[in-house]
């Protein structure tokens, strides 16, 4: 059974906790002044102090590990600790709708730390378990408007747990553990008091300490109210995990590294929130999704063909430009300003990449379907047979475009391909004047044969830059970059099985066939990381 001393402590804690609940309810109804509330809190705290709950010694954090007995300072220090934590948790809320979450995290952390340190602190463990269960019930079942009158008692019990729990441990760094676990409410209340004095506010007019300003400060950085809540809860969780680590490894340098790492991560997140970068957006007038500021048309395969037919029928003086960027192209556009401007000015930008569709869906701006360059080519060939349109194929290794043209004419009888040429020529352009005779001859040949559609397969971004630099000189209706499609159409490189295409796994197949593409796959993981970070930032910035 429990010793007599433990029984006195349990009775004292139970009586004081009930009184603190009554004080919280009275404060909610009548808005007690700060002075009166502090007096009642001190009197209630004295009950548990004289039942035997107090900070009697501190452990020297140095390697000697000597005890520092407080003697006459024991009661004043215990009062300061209990009242401070009580008001940190019970602060007038703005901060209140997430207080049960912070209490739940803190009480569970105290419980785990007590187990890890194996000190046999039964009272602390029981209190931690009870408070964790109560705070969970509040989170799950109690309406938020009925919670705030209990926050003061929550803070009071947490302060008691810290005294009868980890502060009694013989571990060298236990002085830091309760400060870490309760770090967020302590920082919040401290900052709120300082901010109130800095603004010459009369704290006595408030029911307790000033309103929580931590959320206000986070919102001033650009976080939404919900985003500020997430940051506060995440910070509380991180500090609690740090407390668990320190309770096991007992290393001051590790503690400093954890705090520095957490601060660095917050600064990086804050910088992203403040940057104003458009991660995902919508251009309603153009029916486009803007992914990392790059516009992508909300369009399906059939609509692309309809658009191409409109482009050819319009008889515009200069060609229309169609771009089919994949995931890697989006990454390239973030660093290549010239390529970015080409994408921005293109007449049609289709999502050629399962990663783009996944990103848009993840960021809650879904696209209709994947529209690949090779799928467009096949549908264009069908359209060309029906309407009598002609094509010219430019790009890839010598002979590849010609083989692709032959295969296409076999697949689509009546298809008119007026010419083809490889893409291995000097394509340098200075002041829009070709410096290579072969290139000039190719442009002359294209213009003489007057194809309706020019397909350029030189790889991204070379093909788009070549088209953009020669757009005014080309006598065609539509120009489109098609990447490595000629290699597939020629039969040199097989396309992935249909089931892999449907499940967005074509990149896996291509990696198996071309292991040298491993660096591109690594870039895909970087893209995934950017999207995940983008999702986090959007959540933190938007309501």
Buried (B, 14 or more C-beta within 10 A) or exposed (E): EEEEEBEBBBEBBEBBBEBBBBBBBBBBEEEBBBEBBBEBBBEBBBBBBEBBBBBBBBBEBEEEEEEEEBEEEBBEBBBBBBBBBBBBBBBBBBBBBBBBBBBBBBBBBBBBBBEBBEBEBEBBBBBBBBBBEBBBEBBEEBEBEEBBBBBBBBBBBBBBBBBBBBBBBEBBBBBBBBBBBBBBBBBBBBBBBEBBEEEEBEBEEBBBBBBBBBBBBBEEBBBBBEBBBBBBBBBBBBBBBBBBBBBEEBBBEBBEEBBEEBEEEBEEBBEBBEEEEEBBBEEEEEEBBBBBBBBBBBBBBEBBBEBBBEBBEEEEEEBBBBBBBBBBBBBBBBEBEEBBEBBBEBBBBBBBBBBBBBBBEBBEBEBBBBBBBBBBBBBBBEBBBEEEBBBBBBBBBEEBBBBBBBBBBEEBEEBBBBBBBBBEBEBEBEEEEBEEEEBBEBBEBBEEBEBBBBBBBBBBBBBBBBBBBBBEBBBBBBBBBBBBBBBBBBEBBEBBEEEBBEEBBBBEBBBEEEEEBEEBBEBBEEBBEBBEBBBBBBBBBEE
